[in-house]
Amino acid sequence: MRKSASLLLPALAVLALPLAAASVTAAKPEEVGVSSERLKRIGQMIQRRIDAGDITGAVTLVARKGRVVHLEALGVMDLESKKPMARDTMFRIASMTKPVTGLAIMMMLEEGKVRLTDPVSRFIPEFRGMKVAMALPSPGRGGGLAGGGQPGRGGAPPVPQFYTMPAERDITIRDLLTHVSGLASGPMSNSEAEKLNRLPEENLAGYIPRLGSTPLEFQPGSRWAYSSQAGFDTLGRIVEIVSGMTLNEFFRQRIFTPLGMKDIYFWPPDETWPRVATPYQRTPAGLQKPPNPNFMSSKVYFMGSGGLITTAEDYLPLGVMLANGGQLNGKRLLSPKTVEMMRSIHVPDTLPGRPPGEGFGLSVRVVSDHARRGTLLSTGSFGWSGYYGTHFFVDPVEQVVALLMVQTANPDVQRDFEDMVMQAIVE
C-alpha cells in the first residue's frame, strides 16, 4: 500500500485544474497515445524510493505532443516539518540552468552576434593565449603521492603538481557548450580556479576575466570533462557582452516572459522561499541537509551554469518549445535548424570522457545509441540534469518532454524515471 497516498496528485487531476504554465495545456493520456494505467508506474517507482530513504519526495511531469498527461506530487518537501510535496513546490535546478544559457547563446548566434567557432578571447581578451596544465610524473616506489602532490589538510586530496605549456589553440564557444574546453574541468585546473576567491558582491563582469589566468585541464577538444561552473558562467558573461543586458535580465525578457515561465528565479522573492524544497545528501547515516544549499543562487552573480530555482510546470515550456522546433504558442525563440544544431551530436561517445551510447550536443546530453546506453529513450533524445537530482529530457521521436524534480542526487532514480515514462507510450 502506498504510504503517501494522501500526498499524491493523480495524473488525471491535471485535467480538473488549470496549469500554472498556461502556455502548455493538459490532455487525457489516451488522447495522445499514452496509457493511464502505465503512467501509475512512475508514482509507484517514486514511492519505492521514498520508502527506501533515497529521496524525500518528488514532483514528476510528462507531456506528449505538447499536452500534459501526468503531474504527480509525492512525499514531503522537508523531513522535519513533514510539509507535503505539492505541484507548485520549487526546486534548485542547478545545472538544468545550463540549457537555458545554451538557448541564449543560440539566440545570439541567430542574430549574428556570435559564432560557434568564435574564440572566447574575441569577447573576453583575458582568455587569449591560455596555458594547459601538464601533470608531473608520479614518484617511484620510494614513496610519495600519485601525481606528485602534497597531502592536503585534514585528509584532503593531495594538491596537484603540474607545469604548464601553451594551448594549441584558443578555446571556442563550441568548446564551452560541449565541455571540451578544459576550463576548470579537473583537479589541476580547479585547484587554480579556486584560488581566485570570488567575492560575494562580484558579478560575472568582475569575476570571469580572471578565469583567463587559470590553466586548462587539457588541450582544447582532446577529451570531454564536465566544467561544472566556469564554462557556462563564461558563456553567461558572453551573453551579457553581446546583448547589453545582465544574464538575469536576458533570461527574463528574452526567454522566460515569452514562454510564460513566471515562477523561475536566480533568487526567489521572500514570500516564495517557503515553497522551496529542502535539499538532502545521501550518507551512511541517511539523508542529511548540506551545509550551504543556496551556494549557486545569488542576487548579483547570475551563474550561467546553475542557480535557477523553479517548479516543474514552469520549466516545462522550455522543453516543449525545443520539442516544437523552437516555438511555443506563436512565440518563436529559435528556428528549427538551430534547434537541430543544438541537439546534434557534437561530441561522440568515442571521445574520452563520454559513456557508451551518449554523446553531447550544445549544452545538452544526446542519446547517440539507445541500445548501447541501455535506455528506452529514443536515439536522438536530449536533456540534462542538476546537482540536486533534477532531470529533464526531450524525446523528439516520441514527442515527449518529461521532468523529474527532486532535491537529492540519485542517478538511478533518473534512469528509472526515463524508463517509466517511455514504457507508458502505447501508440
Residue pairs with C-beta under 8 A, 6 or more apart in sequence:
2 8
2 43
2 44
2 47
3 47
3 50
3 51
4 47
4 50
4 57
4 74
4 75
4 76
6 84
7 57
7 73
7 74
7 75
7 76
7 84
7 85
8 43
8 72
8 73
8 74
9 71
9 72
9 73
9 86
9 87
10 72
11 29
11 36
11 39
11 40
11 62
11 69
11 70
11 71
11 72
12 28
12 29
12 36
13 71
14 26
14 68
14 69
14 70
14 71
15 26
15 27
15 28
19 25
19 26
19 68
19 71
19 313
20 87
20 88
20 262
20 263
20 311
20 313
20 314
21 260
21 261
21 262
21 313
21 314
21 316
21 317
22 260
23 259
23 260
23 317
23 320
23 328
23 329
24 63
24 66
24 67
24 68
24 313
24 316
24 317
24 320
24 328
25 66
25 67
25 68
26 67
26 68
26 69
26 71
27 65
27 67
27 68
27 69
28 36
28 69
29 35
29 36
29 39
29 64
29 69
29 70
29 424
30 36
31 67
32 64
32 65
32 67
32 69
33 64
33 65
33 425
33 426
33 427
34 62
34 64
34 69
34 70
34 424
34 425
34 426
35 424
35 425
35 426
38 423
38 424
38 426
39 62
39 69
39 70
39 424
41 420
41 423
41 424
42 60
42 62
42 70
42 72
42 417
42 420
42 421
42 424
43 60
43 72
43 74
45 413
45 416
45 417
45 420
46 55
46 57
46 58
46 60
46 72
46 74
46 75
46 413
46 417
47 74
47 75
49 55
49 58
49 410
49 413
49 416
50 56
50 57
50 58
50 74
50 75
53 286
53 287
54 282
54 408
54 410
54 412
54 413
55 75
55 280
55 287
55 389
55 406
55 407
55 408
55 410
55 413
56 75
56 76
56 77
56 78
56 79
56 85
56 277
56 278
56 280
56 287
56 406
56 407
56 408
57 73
57 74
57 75
57 76
57 77
57 84
57 85
57 277
57 406
58 73
58 74
58 75
58 85
58 404
58 405
58 406
58 413
59 71
59 72
59 73
59 74
59 85
59 86
59 87
59 89
59 91
59 311
59 312
59 403
59 405
60 70
60 71
60 72
60 74
60 312
60 402
60 403
60 404
60 405
60 417
61 68
61 70
61 71
61 72
61 312
61 313
61 316
61 402
61 403
61 405
62 68
62 69
62 70
62 71
62 400
62 401
62 402
62 403
62 421
62 424
63 69
63 316
63 319
63 320
63 400
63 401
63 402
64 398
64 399
64 400
64 401
64 425
65 399
66 320
66 323
66 324
66 399
68 316
70 424
71 87
71 312
71 313
73 84
73 85
73 86
73 87
73 89
74 85
75 84
75 85
76 82
76 83
76 84
76 85
77 83
77 84
77 85
77 86
77 89
77 277
77 278
77 407
78 277
78 278
79 278
79 280
79 287
80 278
85 277
86 275
87 311
87 312
87 313
88 263
88 275
88 311
88 313
89 275
89 276
89 277
89 311
89 405
90 263
90 268
90 272
90 275
90 276
90 277
90 309
90 310
90 311
91 276
91 277
91 309
91 310
91 311
91 312
91 388
91 390
91 405
91 406
91 407
92 276
92 279
92 293
92 294
92 296
92 297
92 308
92 309
92 386
92 387
92 388
92 390
92 407
93 306
93 308
93 309
93 310
93 315
93 386
93 388
93 390
93 405
94 296
94 306
94 307
94 386
94 387
94 388
94 390
95 228
95 305
95 306
95 384
95 385
95 386
95 387
96 308
96 315
96 384
96 385
96 386
96 390
96 391
96 392
97 232
97 303
97 304
97 305
97 306
97 307
97 308
97 386
98 232
98 304
98 305
98 306
98 363
98 384
99 318
99 363
99 364
99 383
99 384
100 251
100 255
100 308
100 318
101 232
101 235
101 236
101 239
101 247
101 304
101 305
101 363
102 177
102 232
102 235
102 342
102 362
102 363
102 364
103 255
103 318
103 322
103 333
103 334
103 342
103 363
104 235
104 236
104 239
104 243
104 247
104 250
104 251
104 254
104 255
105 114
105 173
105 177
105 235
105 238
105 239
105 362
105 363
106 334
106 338
106 341
106 342
106 362
107 254
107 333
107 334
108 114
108 238
108 239
108 242
108 243
109 115
109 116
109 338
110 334
110 335
110 338
113 242
113 243
114 123
114 173
114 238
114 242
115 173
116 172
116 173
116 174
116 177
116 362
117 172
117 173
117 174
118 172
118 173
119 127
119 128
119 169
119 170
119 171
119 172
120 127
120 170
120 171
120 172
120 173
120 176
120 234
120 238
121 127
121 128
121 129
121 170
121 212
123 237
123 238
123 241
123 242
124 208
124 209
124 212
124 234
124 237
124 238
124 241
125 209
125 212
126 209
126 210
126 211
126 212
126 213
127 170
127 171
127 211
127 212
127 234
128 170
128 212
129 166
129 167
129 170
130 167
130 170
130 171
130 212
130 214
130 215
130 216
131 164
131 165
131 166
131 167
131 215
131 216
132 164
132 165
132 166
132 167
132 168
132 182
132 215
132 216
132 217
132 218
132 219
133 160
133 162
133 163
133 164
133 188
133 189
133 192
133 215
133 216
133 217
134 162
134 163
134 164
134 165
135 147
135 148
135 160
135 161
135 162
135 188
136 147
136 148
136 161
136 162
136 163
137 148
138 144
138 146
138 147
138 148
139 145
139 148
145 151
145 158
146 158
147 158
147 160
147 161
147 187
148 161
149 157
149 158
149 159
149 160
149 161
150 158
150 159
150 161
151 158
152 158
152 159
157 187
159 191
160 187
160 188
160 191
162 188
162 215
164 215
167 216
167 219
167 220
168 219
168 220
169 220
169 221
170 220
171 181
171 182
171 183
171 216
171 220
172 181
172 220
173 235
173 238
174 346
174 362
175 181
175 220
175 221
176 183
176 227
176 231
176 232
176 234
176 235
177 235
177 346
177 362
177 363
178 224
178 346
178 347
178 360
178 361
178 362
179 185
179 224
179 225
179 226
179 227
179 231
179 347
179 360
180 220
180 221
180 222
180 223
180 224
180 225
180 347
180 351
181 216
181 220
181 227
181 231
182 189
182 216
182 217
182 218
182 219
182 220
182 222
182 225
183 189
183 211
183 214
183 216
183 217
183 227
183 230
183 231
183 234
184 190
184 193
184 211
184 214
184 217
184 227
184 228
184 229
184 230
184 231
185 216
185 217
185 218
185 225
185 226
185 227
185 230
185 231
186 217
186 218
186 225
187 217
188 215
188 217
189 214
189 215
189 216
189 217
190 217
192 213
192 214
192 215
193 211
193 214
193 230
196 207
196 210
196 211
196 214
198 207
198 301
200 298
200 300
200 301
201 300
202 300
202 301
203 246
203 300
203 301
203 302
204 233
204 236
204 237
204 240
204 246
204 247
204 301
204 302
204 304
205 237
205 240
207 233
207 301
208 233
208 234
208 237
211 230
211 234
214 230
217 225
218 225
222 352
223 351
223 352
223 353
224 347
224 351
224 352
224 353
224 354
224 360
225 353
227 305
228 305
228 306
229 303
229 305
229 306
230 305
231 305
232 303
232 304
232 305
232 306
232 363
233 303
233 304
233 305
234 304
235 304
236 247
236 302
236 303
236 304
236 305
237 247
237 304
239 245
239 247
239 250
239 304
240 246
240 247
240 250
243 250
243 254
245 253
246 302
247 302
247 304
248 266
248 302
251 302
254 333
255 261
255 318
255 333
256 262
256 264
258 331
258 333
259 317
259 318
259 321
259 328
259 331
259 333
260 317
260 329
261 310
261 314
261 315
261 317
261 318
262 314
263 272
263 310
263 311
263 313
263 314
264 308
264 309
264 310
264 311
264 314
264 315
265 272
265 308
265 309
265 310
266 297
266 298
266 299
266 302
266 303
266 307
266 308
266 309
267 297
267 298
267 299
267 309
268 276
268 309
276 309
277 407
278 289
278 293
278 407
279 289
279 290
279 293
279 388
279 407
279 408
280 287
280 288
280 289
280 290
280 407
280 408
281 287
281 288
281 289
281 290
281 408
281 409
282 408
282 409
282 410
287 408
296 303
296 305
296 306
296 307
296 387
297 307
297 308
297 309
298 307
306 386
306 387
311 405
312 403
312 405
315 392
315 403
316 401
316 403
317 328
319 383
319 392
319 394
319 401
319 403
320 328
320 401
321 327
321 328
321 333
322 339
322 342
322 343
322 382
322 394
322 401
323 394
323 396
323 399
323 400
323 401
325 334
325 335
325 336
325 339
325 340
326 332
326 333
326 334
326 335
326 336
326 338
326 339
327 333
327 334
334 342
341 362
342 361
342 362
342 363
342 364
343 361
343 362
343 364
343 366
343 380
343 382
343 394
343 396
344 361
344 362
344 366
345 359
345 360
345 361
345 366
345 368
346 359
346 360
346 361
346 362
347 354
347 359
347 360
347 361
348 354
348 359
348 368
349 355
349 356
349 357
349 358
349 359
349 368
349 369
349 372
354 360
355 373
356 369
356 372
356 373
357 367
357 368
357 369
357 370
357 371
357 372
357 373
357 374
357 375
358 365
358 366
358 367
358 368
358 373
359 365
359 366
359 367
359 368
360 366
361 382
363 384
364 382
364 383
364 384
365 382
365 383
365 384
366 380
366 381
366 382
367 373
367 375
367 377
367 378
367 379
367 380
367 381
367 382
368 379
369 379
370 376
370 377
370 378
370 379
370 381
375 381
375 415
375 418
375 419
376 418
376 419
376 422
376 423
377 393
377 395
377 418
377 422
378 395
378 396
378 397
378 398
379 397
380 395
380 396
380 397
381 393
381 394
381 395
381 396
381 397
382 393
382 394
382 396
383 391
383 392
383 393
383 394
384 391
384 392
385 391
385 392
385 414
387 409
388 406
388 407
388 408
388 409
389 404
389 406
389 407
389 408
389 409
389 410
389 413
389 414
390 403
390 404
390 405
390 406
390 407
391 403
391 404
391 414
391 417
392 401
392 402
392 403
392 404
393 400
393 401
393 402
393 418
394 400
394 401
395 401
395 402
395 422
398 422
398 425
400 421
400 422
400 425
402 417
402 418
402 421
404 413
404 414
404 417
406 413
